[in-house]
Amino acid sequence: MVNVASKCGLTPQYAGLEALQKELSGRGFTVIGFPCNQFMGQEPGTSEEIAEFCSATYGVTFPMSDKVEVNGDGKDAIYSALTEVTDSAGEAGDVQWNFEKFLLAPDGTVAGRFRPRTEPDAPEIRAAIEAVLPA
């Protein structure tokens, strides 16, 4: 699960997320994008515009939710649960920026939290995914 934005300096991470989706979907892995406009208005479009941009620019095939809030009073319920989980530094709390990543195990527990600048193909993300996927 990743909060995403189309007009962010980290937007090229869509390519890495899609590569994971293509490589691992046959083993039960799915990326889910959650567009969010809370960080400097970097996701201003409609759901249709966001989907078109992602598909045309990065070939995104993974599912995208409607736009959500990941912090604050309007925080989506899924992010209320996700932000209780700590990252590798032991810190929980608000999403820091676009492209913060949460890995869920098949049983629904959060198996990892990765801050925005951690690339989708980073060794720590790959190891965490491999640890929860069937062989």
Sequence and secondary structure as in RCSB ss.txt:
>XXXX:A:sequence
MVNVASKCGLTPQYAGLEALQKELSGRGFTVIGFPCNQFMGQEPGTSEEIAEFCSATYGVTFPMSDKVEVNGDGK
DAIYSALTEVTDSAGEAGDVQWNFEKFLLAPDGTVAGRFRPRTEPDAPEIRAAIEAVLPA
>XXXX:A:secstr
 EEE TTSTTTTHHHHHHHHHHHHGGGT    EEE  TTTT   S HHHHHHHHHHHH   S B      SSTT 
 HHHHHHTTS  TTS  SS  STT EEEE TTS EEEEE TTS TT HHHHHHHHHHS  
